[in-house]
Amino acid sequence: MTFDPSYKEQGLKSVGTRPLRPDGVDKVTGRARYGADFNMPGQLVGRVLRSPHAHARIVRIDTSQAEALKGVKAVVTAADLPDQSNGDAATFAVLDNCMARKKAMYDGHAVAAVAAIDASVAKAALKLIVVEYEVLPHVVDVDVAMAADAPVLDETVFTTGVEPAPKTPSNVANRSEFGHGDVEAGFAKADMIVERNYKTEQTHQGYIEPHACVANCNSDGTADLWVCTQGPFVYRQVCADLLGLDVSKLRVTSSEIGGGFGGKTHVWAEPVALALSRKAGRPVKLVMTREEVFRASGPTSATSIDVKIGAKKDGTITAAEATLRYTSGPYAGMWAELGAMTSFACYDLENVKTVGWEVVVNRPKVAAYRAPSAPMAAFAIESAVDELAHKIGMDAVDFRIKNAASDGSKSSYGPVYGPIGIGPTLEAAKSHPHMSAPLGENQGRGMACGFWFNFGGQTCVDLNIGADGTVTIAVGTVDVGGSRASLSLITAEELGIPYENVKAIVADTSSLGYNDMTDGSRGTFSSSMAAISAARNAIQVMRERAATMWDISVDDIIWEDGHAKAVGATHDNLAPLSVADIAAEAGNTGGPIAGHSELVADGAGVSFGTHICDVEVDPETGSTRVVRYTVIQDAGKAVHPDYVEGQYQGGAVQGIGWALNEEYVYGADGRLQNPGFLDYRIPVCSDLPMIDTQILEIPNPNHPYGVRGVGETSIVPPLAAVANAVSNAVDVRMFHIPVSPPRILAALNAQAKG
């Protein structure tokens, strides 16, 4: 059956409504099973020994005393996870991060692990493992790491993306460049130029649920892994590769997920748990402590970004340029590349250039965090845009409207845009009551724009119709933001049945074909494409079954409002057949009724948002309070508006925390000084106003319902919106995120000294 993915105007009955969330009762009553809620008979407790040094050669590990301790069933080191990467650098990076081999590359890097009968024995065993280190020079700052005299952390890293290819190793892993036009010629035409350096500090996703898994390796070579993850199929592939298992012999089941935001798209401790289970011959449960989560699971990049933007007196941007330096932890990533791609994506620019530098440092391996790399780039760009608008005497919103990208614009990273929402979100911001509301003493208003690509990818869905006409849809994309409700709504819409008659479940990796990770805001977009295709397949089957029941040609049957209907004057006497009617006779007309779809979901619509923020700053202490915040974002089509609003609000809150308080603090010894929520402070309800939202709907032409991903764009503008608001409140431009009280006071003091 041919599937047409293009958008078509249509009247909708289910999509766009606000039914109760299907997982709500279980989650508020404690019945939902998260990663640490699963147990197996005879399971052992796993614990990991971690390096206390930022950079150290592992001279010797002696595990004999730990192995001799009563109650210890297995001890593993890198020797128990041999290198089977076949030269693949990305696979080796995961392996080395799971268990250090020759060197510990950061404070918290795993060097050994134990499995014991209980937590107290496991903890005692860790103390008995003797590790001899040769402490090496370390570097944690991105600019210092790029300096010519910086210690080289990895002799196998040579800068890619430059010509000629370097012959000596470097901490710079990669250079990437995007843009078009002639920036030098553009700057020559400018009447005003702003050129600044901006810095952002490393932050963590701050999910409440720590990483947790239960691993069980069986004697027949099969294995099971229960884990909190955003991508069970990816975890299956990675873990199978690292342990030398056939992919088909490892079954991965995803638990409910207590927050991920990109941090649970990466494999951290799961191969270690599997290795312990394989060695002990028993299931092993491994749950990270909060300190381990901060020290040893992926935070964002810390960055240093140079921005130069020029404009004419009438507000036309003539040229824009950015150089972005991103930390990636000890292993090369693509974080600077993403930052370089997203930097100027909101604007229609004739001359633009961005260069990204990926830099290895002695910090934990960087992981995705909700629109990874984009918030830092947006902070720098939107701060410079704000300052430039002020210098030429133009309103910040009008300046952005004048230069906004639109349908047909060539993006700064290459593609030509189709219908997009940056212009409409800016126009909505200009007319929003928030923008004209009066400000009080010591208050300031800021605004900023943001962009995210959104992804599609490989997707598989099974749709099964029960004998009573109710429907189960099995998907492989983990629900991290309400996709079960959205997919149920879309399935109900397609079949023409009530939402209450559809139940969406997340299948394990042995029950469904491959699905890519739930990331890139692809969950609802990609799985709904497959769900629509599967539903249409099922409708075709039901039309054929109705034809059998009526003994007429299937060509004389249409599907309308959840019923098979015979058309034509000769069939006036045939009453429509519902899904339940057809399902009840399935055993007599050909057997179970199902729809199935596997596809690569292309055409994910890009997403734009505009945020407005009011803050109040105490000039004596530097303490900042957000007093009002508004998110305006294009959803394409809000399948379940409650969830969409929740995504907008959640991203804004995380961005506010990042902007005001959150940062990794390292000592001179390269060790993390604040690995816990007491000293790494995320926002709580009392810190925040109600986040106002406005949903715009500019349909994505590549999706039958116009859907665009919504989960990530909302974290992109807040860093700049808050910083611009603070800068306007204190009348001093802020260049360093977070704009914490000490940084605000330092800026005020520097201004006072002239």
Disulfide bonds with the S-S distance in Angstrom:
none
